[in-house]
Amino acid sequence: MSDEAHPLTLACFFPANAPVEKLEDFIHNINSVLESLYIEIKKGVTEDDGRPIYALVNLATTAVSKMASDFAENELDLFRKALELIIDSETGFASSTNILNVVDQLKGKKMRKKEAEQVLQKFVQNKWLIEKEGEFTLHTRAILEMEQHIRETYPDAVKICNICHGLLIQGQSCETCGIRMHLPCVAKYFQSNSEPRCPNCNDYWPHEIPEVFDPEKERGAGLSKPNRKSLRPRQH
């Protein structure tokens, strides 16, 4: 084992019986070793339900450069077009119809719409995009890796959460002053609040307060189900 690999191997040992609260310290220790390699483990949460997600991010290259090794020029341009539509949309989603309508504008080799549909599925499989009922949005992995690129490339269109100040793709907005909040941030900010009001203008918050991931409830549910496999119906 090389001298460089040895501290990384030690840092990557996380006891299975250790409390979850120690995970942040564990990741911090790993990142202190990874720093010299220009890579970092970044934490994010899913925008729809607030579940934690971790991604290994290469700090030496941009996410677009990383994608260039996996996708052809016209496929990369399709992703850029989809990204623009997602960033510009009010909902954070772009319909497959709107994305396919820009296929004729792609750089490089011409692409048919059927091919474009297959490429979009490749983006989904590689966790750059998420598809929901015929619409596409950015995967949390893509947000973690591309946040800086998106902020720099689309400064006038980018949306920021008023609570955590992170990049916002999906969320809720105040109908009076226009500020936006991630759904998990909405749930946390208005927790146990029977009359939620905008943190900026104090006007009534008209949206339904979402239910998001609660690690304590998840842990309790797991403990109350001793054997989940036994609950699955047999396949015939």
NORPE-V887327 format. One record per backbone hydrogen bond with DSSP energy under -0.5 kcal/mol. NH is the residue of the N-H (numbers start at 1). CO is the residue of the C=O. Records with the same first field share a line. If there is no record, write none. Layout:
# NORPE-V887327
NH=CO ; CO
This chain:
# NORPE-V887327
6=2
7=3
8=4
9=5
10=6
11=7
12=8
13=10
14=12
18=15
22=19
23=20
24=21
26=22
27=23
28=24
29=25
30=26
31=27
32=28
33=29 ; 30
34=30
35=31
36=33
37=34
38=35
39=34
40=57
42=40 ; 55
44=53
46=51
50=46
53=44
55=42
57=40 ; 55
59=38 ; 57
60=38
66=62
67=63
68=64
69=65 ; 66
70=67
71=67
76=72
77=73
78=74
79=75
80=76
81=77
82=78
83=79
84=80
85=81
86=82
87=83
88=84
89=85
94=136
96=134
99=95
100=96
101=97
102=99
103=100
105=102
106=103
116=112
117=113
118=114
119=115
120=116
121=117
122=118
123=119
124=120
125=121
126=122
127=124
128=123
129=123
130=137
132=135
135=132
136=94
137=130
139=128
143=139
144=140
145=141
146=142
147=143
150=146
151=147
152=148
153=149
154=150
157=154
158=154
159=168
161=166
162=180
165=161
168=159
172=181
174=179
178=174
180=160
181=172
183=47
186=182
187=183
188=184
189=185
190=186
191=188
193=190
194=192
198=203
202=198
205=196
206=204
210=208
212=210
213=49
218=214
219=215
220=216
221=217
222=218
223=219
224=220
225=222
226=224
230=227
231=228
232=229
